[in-house]
Amino acid sequence: MDGDGPQFDEVLNFREMGGLPAAAGSTIRPGQLFRSGHWSKATDDDVDTLAEVGLTTVIDFRTEIDRTADGGPDRLPPDLRYLALEMVDESGMSHEIRSTLMSGDQGLVDARFGDGQAHRLATDGVVDMATDQTKQAVFGRFLATVADADRRPVLWHCSAGKDRAGWAATLLGIALGVPDEALMEHYLASNIHRPVESRIAHYRTLGIDAEVLRPFLSVHRDYLAAGLAAIDDGWPNRDAYLEQALGFGPDRVAVLRDQLLD
């Protein structure tokens, strides 16, 4: 249901997973699983609109550095349960990317990210989320939180709502038996719900010819395909990945499907 849902003034990429096809001909129950970009700059109207969604929990994958760069902590309705599941990039790559983009130095941007480097880095980032044990632990906690009926309906987000939040949605989709083509369609919808051209225009105001940055400002099917391939190459099957890498075994998968599939 990527085309439906409330509209917000200053929050991008808000959508739900309800309606996606899932295991055994079922669909994901609407009104339970939501994702978005950050809420640091949400307007009062945005907060009021979110309150109408009826959420119980908000999960934030950002680090403190991310929150500062985004404009501060989330602005959310009162009485929501807020859970920070910080996805720390121990390589420092995400902060290097951010600082390079904000430098306004075209030569530095071209040298660091030109000639296909940005696409490779973005692809490697998804593979890292799939295979890095520290990140696996965070995503395992994410699945465990979503599986707790008392924490739903639930919203999760990172900064842009496309990378960390996108991989989280993919993992949840795997657990619910969403076919790969639907996972890909949902993943790529970030390019609709977070318009790339406006971001490129923003960086042009900093003096950057931002076309070289497009791979960071959008999602590409190569990214998700590489993450899924890393799972398929490294584990006997995806159920084994959920259990061995994320601590989310078949009993928990069965309960999740029973609660969230129609």
N, C-alpha and C positions, 0 to 999 in steps of 0.2 A: 504493500500500500504506500509506495514511495511518493505518490503524487498527492496524497491526502493529508489532512491534519491541520492544526492551527498554524497561523502565521505570526511571526515575531518581527519586531523592529530591528533589534540588534543581536539576535541569536540566529546563526546560520545552521543549516544541515539538520534541522529537527525533523525526524520521521520515526515511524515505528516499523517493527517487523511483522506485525499482525497481518494475516492474509497470505503470507508467503507459503508456497507448497512445502510440505514436510513429509515425514515418514508415512508409508503405507497409505498414500492417497489423502492424507489429512492436510490441514492448514494450521498455521500458528494462530492462536486465539488473539483477536484484536484487543487493544487497550491495556496490554501488559508490559510490552518490551519496547522502550523508546531509546533513541540515541540523538546526539546533537553535538554542536560545537560548544564552546565555553559560554558561561553565564556571567562573566566578569563585568560586562558592559550592558547587561540587560536593563531595559527601561522599566519604569513602574508598570506600564501596560503589559510588558513581557511577563513580569512576575505574576500579575493578576491572571493573565491568560494561562500560564503554566499551572497555577493553582486549580484551574478548572479541569485540568487533565486528570487530577485525582491520584497523583503519585504518592508513593510511600517513601521511596529511597532514591537518592541521587549519588552516583558513583563518579568520582573525578580521578582520571588517570594522570593528571598533570603533576609536575613537580612544583616546588615553591618558586623556582626560577621562572617556570612557565606562567604561573599565576601572576607574578609581578609583571612580566612582559605583556600579559593579556589585559592588565589593568586592575588586578586585585583579586580578592576572593569572589566566589560565585555570589550573585544576588538571587536569592531563591525565596519562595514562599515560606512563611513560618511553619514550624512543626514537621518539616520534612527531615528524614534521617539522612545525614550527609556522611559519606564514607570516602576518604581519600585513599585510593590505591595507587600510590605514586609509581609511575613507570620510569625509573631512573635509567638514563643512557650512560652506562659506565664508560663507554668509549669517548664520550664528550662530543660525538658527531652532531647531535641535534643542536647543541649550543654553538658549535662552530658554524653550522649552517645559518643559524639565526644571526650571529654576529657578522658573518660575511654579507648576508643580505642587507643588514642595516648599515653597513659601512659606507655605502654610496660609491664604492670603488669599482668601476666597471671592469678594469683590468684584473682585479682580484677575483671578481665574480666569474669572469670568463675563464681565467686560468684554473679556478677550483672546480667549476661546474660545467664548463663547456665541453664540446666534443663527446657528448654522450655520457659524461661523468655523472650528471645529475640523475639521469635515468637509472644508471647502475647503482648509485647510492640509495635511491628510493627503493629499488628492487631488493637490494641487500638488507635494507631496514626491515622489510616484511619477513624475510628469511630469518633474520635475527630474532624477531618477536616469536617466531615459531620454534626456534631451536635453543635460544639462550635460557638457561635454567632459572636465572633470577626472574626473567620476564614470564616464564612458564608459571612460576609460583604466584605471581600477581594475577595472571589470567585464571589460574586455578581458584584463587580467592574470589575472583569475579564470578565464575560459574557457581561456586558454592553460595554466594550471596543471592544470585538470581534464583537458585534452586530453593531458597527459603521462601515459602509462600507468604510469610509475614513481611518480607521486604518488597513485595510486589504490590502494585505496578512499580517498575523501576526504570530509571533513566540513567544512561552512562554517557560520559563525554570526555574528550581530551581538549586540545585547543581548537583545532579546525573541525574535529568530529569525523575525520576521514581515515586517519592512520591507526592510532591505538584503538579508537572507538570502532573503526572499521574491522580491524582484526578480531576484536572482542565479539562483534556481531557475527563474524565468520565462524568463530569457535562455537558460539551458541547455536548457530545454524547447523553446524556439523552434529552437535549433540542432539538436535531436534530432527535430524534426517533431511535437512533441506538439500535438494540436488544442486550439483555444482553450478549449473547454468543459472539457477535462481540466486545462488550465493554471489555469482559474478555480477548479475544485473543489479542486485541490491548494493553491492560494493561500488560499482561504477556510478550509481545514482548520486554520489557525492559531487560529481562534476556538474550536476543539475542544481542541487540544493546549496552548493557553495560556489557561485559563479566565478570561474577562473579569470575571466577578462577583467573584472573589477579589481582583483588582487594584482594582476599584472600592471594595471593602471596605477595602483597605489605605489608600487615600487618605482614606476617611472617618475613619480613626484620626487623620489629620492635621487633622481639622476641616473637610474639604472635601466638599460635596455633589458627588460625583464623576460623576454622570450626564452632565454636560456634557463630561467627558473621554472618554466611550466611544469616539469616533472615533479617539483616539490609542491606546487600549488594545485595539483590535480591528482587523480588516481588513474592508473593504467592497468589494463587487464594483465600485463606482464607481472605486476607486483603481486597480485593475489595468486596468479598461477604459480609463481615461484614459491610462495609460502605454502600452498597446498602440495606442491611437488616435494618440498622439504619434509613435510609430514609423511607423504607416501613413500619417499625414499628411505626415511630413517626409522619407520616403525612398521610392524607387520600389517596393520590396518589402522583406520582412524579411531576405532574404538580403543585399540591398544594405546594410541597416542593420548586420548583423553584420560585413560586410566593411569598410564605410566608417567606421562609428562605433567599432567595437570591434576592428578589425584582425583579424577572424576570417573568412577567406575560404572559398570553396567547397571547396577542397582539404582544409582543416582540418576543415570540417564533415563531409565524406565520411569522413575517417579516424575522427572521433569517433563517427559513426553505426556504422561498421564494428566498432568496439571495444565499444560500449555497448548495441547493440540486438540483441535476439533475435527 
